[in-house]
Amino acid sequence: MGKWKYVVGLSLLVAVLLLAGCEGYTEMNSSSSEFHDSSGGEVTVATGKANGTSTKDLETEASGTAILDATVVLKVGQGSYKIELLGENDEVTMVLEVQGGQALSGVGSMVTDAFGDARYRVTAVEAEDVEYRIEYVFR
C-alpha cells in the first residue's frame, strides 16, 4: 500500500507542476516585420490568439543606451490586449489597452540597454486578431 501512496503523491506533484507551468504567455499564428536604421524604426506584429503576460525586446540600431520616442497603434478583434512601454528601470511610460473591436494609439518613451534593446510588456486576456505597430525615433 505504501508504494501506491508514493505513486499517487508523485502523480499529484507532476500535475501541480504542469499546471503551474501553464502560467505565462502563449500566442498562436503570429508574424512580425521590422525595420531599423540610425534614426529609428518600426516593428509590426500580428497575432491570431494570445493569452498571458510577456516582456518583449525591441532591437534597435542604437550602439548603447539611448532614449526613444515611440508611437504605438493597437487593435484587437476579441478579448483585451495591453501594451506598456518601459523606460529606465522598467518604469512604465505609456499604457495602451484595447478591448475587442477597438483600435487606439498612444505615445511614450523607451530606453535602450547597453546592447541597444528597448523593452515593452504585453498582457493579453483571451485576445484574438491582435495587430500592433511600434514606430520609434531616437531623441
N, C-alpha and C positions, 0 to 999 in steps of 0.2 A: 504494500500500500504506500510506503514511503517513496517508492520510485515514481508512482503516478502523481503524487503531490509535487514532486520536483518537475515532472514534465508539464503539468498544468501551470505551475508557477512560472516556468520558463516561457511557456506559450503566452501567458498574460503579459509578461515583461516585453516580449517581442512585439505584441500587439500595441502596447502603450508606446513603445519607441517608434513604431511605424506611424502611429497617429501623430506623435509629436513631430516627426519628420515631415508631415504634410503641411505644416505651417510654413509661411514664407511667401514666395511669389511664383506664380505659374502664368505662362502665356502660350497661346497656340496660334498658329498661322500668322507669324509675324514677319515683316520685312522692313528694311530700313535703307536709306540712302544718305550719304554725307558729302559735303563739300567744305573744304577748309583752305584758306590762304593766309597770307601775312596780315590782312586787315580784318578778318573774321571768318564767318562760315555759317553753315546750317546743317541740321540733321532732321530728317523726316522719318517718322515711324508709323507703320500701320499694323494693328494687331487685331486678329479675329476675336479672341477671347482672352481675358486677363483677370486674375484674382490675387490679392495679397499686396505686400509692400516690398519694394526693392530700391536700393540706391544705385544709380547708374553713373558711369563716367562718360563725359563728353570730351573726346580727344580733340585738341586744338593744335595749331602750329606754333603756340607760344613756346619760347625756349626757357621757361621758368615761370615764376609767379607773375600773373597779370590779372587785371580786372576786366570783365566782360560786361557789356550792356546787352541784355537779351530780351527778345520778344518771343512770346510763346502763343501759338494758336492751337486750340484743343477742341476736338469734337468727339462725341461718343453716341453710339446708336442706342444701347441699353445699359442699365446699371449706372455706376458712377466711377469717375476717374479723376484723380487729383495729381497735379504736378507741383512740387515745391523746388524752387531754385535755391541752391545753397551757396552761401558766401563763406567768409572766414570762419573757421572753427565750426563748420556745418550750420551756421546761423541761417535761418530761413529768411530769404529776401523777397520772395513772392510766392503766393499760393493761388493756384487756379484750379477750381473744382467744377466739374461739369456732370450734370445728370443726363440720363438717356434722352436723346433727341435734341440736345443743346450743343451750341458751339460758342466759345468765348476766347478772348485773347487777353494777355497781360504783359507787363513789362517789369523786369527786375534785373538784378546783377548777380554775377557769379565770380568766383576767384579760382584761378588755376593753381595747381600744386607745382612742385619743382619739376615735374615731368610734363607740364602743360595740359593736364587734365582738369576739367571742371566737373562738379558733381551736382546731380539733381536726384530727387526722390519721387517715385511714383507710388500711388496707392490705388488699387482697383478693387471694386466690390461688384462681383458678377458683371464685369464690364464686357461689352461686345461691340464690335465695329469701331474700334478706337483709332483715331488718327491725330497725330500732333506733329508740329514743326517748331523747332527752336532755332531762331536766327540770332546771331550774335556779332558784335563788333568789339574790337579792342578799344579801350579808353585811351 
